[in-house]
Amino acid sequence: MVTPHTHRLRFRTLELDGRASISTDLSDEQAFGIYAYEFTDGMWYVGKSIDVRKRHVEHMHEYRHENPPRIPKKMLWAEVHGNERQLDYAETEAIAWFEQRGYPLLNVMKTGRPRGGADVIVDTGAGWGVPIPWQRHNLPKSTHQFQFEPNEKKLDRFHKLKNIGCYGELIALLRYYVGETIPAPKDTAGTLWVATALPSTNKCSRLCAISCQNAETLVILKGDDENPVPFGFVNMKCPEDGRLPEWRERCPNDYGTLPNAVAMFFDSIEEGDRLLHEQYSLDGCYRANAELMRRGASMYRRFNNPYLVEDILRSM
């Protein structure tokens, strides 16, 4: 088995037979590189290590304490000759190689299908988990109520947003987007997805945004003096057949953790509403949100505006 030509990584098989130690299999010079486990349930995991002998012991301890226990039946190993930056790049390329060839991966990062192809339960951090399926028609419904602590500063930002002239159209768009593309929105609000109101950023002036994990997936921007009409974009996964309407304005998205995605622009809230009522848009937006949410909690939780979230969820 050989990974992409850029690294010429040649994997060898290490027989495990339930062993928690592979210290006798590799010398100090051989322990820096990329490994891959095949588990008894058919899933795979690809990782990197500066000393795989120690990392294997850690993994075996973790897997024994899972419920049910996860059992590696095969381990592949490839040395990397270089520094830790080259090791990280080799891991990225190896994960892409395995995924492109149809190996079901448990990896959360650096993969287009975090945690594999099956439905998974993702911890919301609030004492329960939520299933995140890949298909939008399996969108799970909320089972809990959204709750939050009062925050005067965020309440002030919300009131300023609510006082703009087009707030009614804006909140309708946000409610439709969240209801159609976010799994169990009340259960996952504030942790797996967040909403910001008039956020302070170094980017273009934003009215609001919906974010999952480490990416904004819906952004509404302020107009300017020449054109005061708010506009925006959605980050969405490309359809599997790769076809997008030619007349839609798009550009590659800015997030390396959301591969095979594009930013689709709209020049008004009304245009955004029309875009989101197209099937390919809803499916692509859901697929992007699901991919990001399967990686875990949003990195932007501290910027979440609970009052905007509460208003979005009001009709759900």
N, C-alpha and C positions, 0 to 999 in steps of 0.2 A: 504494500500500500504506500503510495507516494502522494504527498500534499502538493499544493501548487508549485510550479517551476521556480518561483521566486525564492523559495526556501530549500527546495530539494530535501524536505524532511522525510526520512525513511523510518517507518515505524517497525518496531519489533514487538513480539508478544511476550509478556511476562506472565507465567503461570501463577495463579493466585492460590487456588485450592483452599480458599477461606483464610489465607494467611493475612495477618495484620501487619506483617513486616516484610519488606523487600530489600532490607539492608545488605543482604549478601548478593543481590542480583546486580548491583551497580556500584561502581567506584565513585570517589569524590568527583572525578573529572566527568563522569557520565550522568550525574544526577541533575543537571541543569537542562530543562527542556519542556516538551509538551507531552501530556498524557491524555489517554482516552479510556474511559471505563465503558464496558458493555454490561448491562444489568440483566438479571434473570427475567425481568418483565419486558425485555426488548428495547428499553430506553438506553440512551448513551449520554455521557457527560465528557466534555473536553475542557482541559484546564492547563495551566502553566505552573511551573514551580522552579525556584532556584535550588531546591533540594527535594526531589520527589519522594525520597525515602521517608523524610519527616512528614511530608504532606499526605502520603498514603496512610500513615498511622492515624493522622487526624481524621481523614475521610472515613476510615473503617470505624473509628469511634463514633462519628456522627451518624453513619448509616445504621449501626447497631441500635441506636436509640430512636430511630424513626419508627413510626407506627403506621403500617407494618414495617419491619426492618427491610432496608434495601440491600440487596446482595449483588456485588460485582462478580460476574462470572469470567470476565476477561479484561485484561489491561494492556493497552498498547502504549509504547513509549518511543519518543524520538528525541535525540539530543539536539540542542541548539548551541551553536558556537558563536558567541557574541556577548553583548551586554543585556541589561534588563529591558532597555527600550526595544532592542531587537527581539527579545523574548516575547514582549507584549505584542509586537507586530506579528510574530510567528503564530501566536495564539489566535489573533484575529483572522489571519488567513486560514488557519487550520479549521476553525469553527465554520467559516464560510465554505470550505471544501467539504466538510462532513454534511452540512446542511444542504448544499447544492446537490449532493448525491443521495438525498432522501433519508439520511440517518435521523431518527427522532431524537432530538436533543433536549436534555433537562436544563441546559444553560439558560440563565435569565438575561444576561447581557451579551452583546455582540452577535445576536441571532435574530432572524426575522420572526421566529416562533418561540418566544420565551416560554420556558417550562414545557416545551413539546407541543404536539398537535391536539392532545385531548383537553377537555375542560379541566380547569384547576380551581381550587378554592384559595382565594387570596385574602390574607389577614388584613382587616381594615384598621387594626390598632385599637378597636373599641370593644373587644371581647367577642367578636364573631367574624366569620369569614364569608366571602361572597364568591359564587361561581362566576368565572369570566370565560365564556365560550368564544370560539372564533367566529361563529356565524351570528349575524344580527337577528335572524328570525328566532334565535334562542335567547334573546335579551331577557335576563332575569329581572323580576320586579322587586321593589323595595319591601323590606319586612320590618324596618325600624323607622323611628322618627329622627329627623336631624335635630341635634341639640348643640348649643354653643354658649360660650361665656361672653357677656356684654363687653364691648370695647368702644369707647367714645370716639377715638380717632378714626376707627374704621366706620363708625356710624356717620361721622361727618363726611367722609369720602362718599359713602353711599348716598347721602342726601344730596350732595353736589351732583352726583351722576343722575340721580332721579329727577333733578330739576332741569335737565336739558330738554329741549323741546320734543325730541323724538324718542323719549324714554319708553313710551308705550310700545312703539314698533320694535325697539331694541330688546326689551324684556320678552316680548313675544318670540323673537328670533332665538334668544337664549333658551327659553323654555322648550321650544321645539327641538333645538339641537341637543340639549341635554336629555330630553325625554326619548329621543330616537337613537342616540349614539353612546350613551353612558349606561353601563350595567348597574342596576339597583341604585339609582342616583341618591336616594336618601341615605342608604347604608354607607355609601362610599364617599359622600360629600365631606370635604375638609381634610381628607386623608389621601384617597386614591385619585380624586380630582379636586381642583380648587377653582374659584372664580375671583378675579381681582377687579377692583373698581378704582379707576383713575390711578393706576400704579405709577410709582416714581421709577422710571427706567431711563437708561441712556439711549434707548431706541426711539423710534417715532412715537409721537404723543398718542397714548392709548386711552380709550374710554374704558374698555374692559377686555378681559381675556379669560378663556377657559384653558386650564393646563392639566396635563397628566404626567406623572413621573418627572421628567426633566425637559418637557417640551410644551410649548403653547400649541393648542390644536385649533382654537378659534380665537381670532383677534379682531376687535372693532377699533378703528383708529379715528381720531378727530379729523375733521376737514380743515382746510386752511382758509385764508382770507379770500382767495380766488374762488374756491369751491368749498363752502362750509358743510357740505353734506358728508356725514360719516360714511366710511367705507371699510373694507377689511379683507380677510382671507381665512381659509381653512387649510390646515395641513392634513392631507389624506393620503392613504395608501393607493397606489395605482391599481386599477382592475387587473385581475390575473391575466387577461388577454392583452394587457398593456394599452388598450384603446381609451383615449379620452377625447371628448369633443374638441375639434380644432378651433372652434370659435371662442373657447374659454381661455382667458388669460391665466397663464400659470408660469411657475419657475421652480427649479429644484429647491427643496426645503433646506433649511440651515442646520438641521439636527442629524449628526452622524449616527445617533442611536435610533433613528427612524428611517431605515434604508428603503429604497424603492418607493419614495413618497414625493408628492409635489405640493406646492402651495397654490391653491386655486383662489383667485382674486374676485371680488365683487365691488362695484363702484357705488353702491348704496345699500341700505338695509333691505329695501325691496328686492334688489337684485340678489342679495345674499339669501333671502327667503326663497326665491325661485331656484337658486342653485341647490339649496338643501332639500328641495322637493323633487330632485332628480335622483333616481334609484342608485346610480353609480356613485353619486356624492354621499348619500347616506351610508352605503355599504363601505366606501373608502374611509369615511370619517369614523365609523364604528370600528373598522379594522385597525386604524391608527390608535384610537383610544384603548382598545382591548390589548393591543401589543404593549403599549406603555404601561397600562394598569397591571398587567401580568408581571411586570418587573418590580412592583411594590409601590410604596407610598410616594406621593409627589414631593419633590425637593422644594417646592414653593409653598409648603403648608403655612409658614408664618406670614405669608402675604395674602392668605385667603381672607376674603371679606364675607363674613357669615351673614350679614344682612342682605347682600346681593344673592348669596346662595339661598337664603330663606325665601326671597322673593321668586327666584327661579323655581323652587320646589313647591310653591304655594298651590299650584293647580294639579299637583301629581299625587 
